């Protein structure tokens, strides 16, 4: 009976250790789940920013294409032709100023297009990084869930062993009580 009690204590300690391991695994799982949720939010934000940057690139390219189309449709005027066709010095100065504005506007469009393209590339890299972080967090959650399931299985096994041990002890106690009662009856006779 003493050995059975000692075994029951060992099993109870194993169950307590398994309960502690489950609590630790649950805490890790909760932390990994929060990390996964954060990675999902970062990915969604990066995806939205990338879409906005891609739209900006599209708008700038459309604006540039419209300028090229207008130049093609109107016959396109070269800077030299504008200067040569001037009637007098005042007309030449006005044309030079106007041509300067047009050139600056074209350079502005090209600069914005290049800036939008760079931003799009940078945001794509951020989105890829966020996706990798999300995948890593998801894998970590899967590992934590696997660990939690293993700990639960150990815990369940320990409980079953404890229940079996308790049932055997209860059976042994009943048998001992019967034997004790029988011995008392025999002694009284």
DAGI-V688087 format. One record per backbone hydrogen bond with DSSP energy under -1.0 kcal/mol. CO is the residue of the C=O (numbers start at 1). NH is the residue of the N-H. If there is no record, write none. Layout:
# DAGI-V688087
CO/NH, CO/NH
This chain:
# DAGI-V688087
1/5, 2/6, 3/7, 4/8, 5/9, 6/10, 7/11, 8/12, 9/13, 10/14, 11/15, 12/16, 13/17, 14/18, 15/19, 16/20, 17/21, 18/22, 19/23, 20/24, 21/25, 22/26, 23/27, 24/28, 25/29, 26/30, 27/31, 28/32, 29/33, 30/34, 31/35, 32/36, 33/37, 34/38, 35/39, 36/40, 37/41, 38/42, 39/43, 40/44, 41/45, 42/46, 43/47, 44/48, 45/49, 46/50, 47/51, 48/52, 49/53, 50/54, 51/55, 52/56, 53/57, 54/58, 55/59, 56/60, 57/61, 58/62, 59/63, 60/64, 61/65, 62/66, 63/67, 64/68, 65/69, 66/70, 67/71, 68/72, 69/73, 70/74, 71/76, 78/82, 79/83, 80/84, 81/85, 83/86, 88/92, 89/93, 90/94, 91/95, 92/96, 93/97, 94/98, 95/99, 96/100, 97/101, 98/102, 99/103, 100/104, 101/105, 102/106, 103/107, 104/108, 105/109, 106/110, 107/111, 108/112, 109/113, 110/114, 111/115, 112/116, 113/117, 114/118, 115/119, 116/120, 117/121, 118/122, 119/123, 120/124, 121/125, 122/126, 123/127, 124/128, 125/129, 126/130, 127/131, 128/132, 129/133, 130/134, 131/135, 132/136, 133/137, 134/138, 135/139, 136/140, 137/141, 138/142, 139/143, 140/144, 141/145, 142/146, 143/147, 144/148, 145/149, 146/150, 147/151, 148/152, 149/153, 150/154, 151/155, 152/156, 153/157, 154/158, 155/159, 156/160, 157/161, 158/162, 159/163, 160/164, 161/165, 162/166, 163/167, 164/168, 165/169, 166/170, 167/171, 168/172, 169/173, 170/174, 171/175, 172/176, 173/177, 174/178, 175/179, 176/180, 177/181, 178/182, 179/183, 180/184, 181/185, 182/186, 183/187, 184/188, 185/189
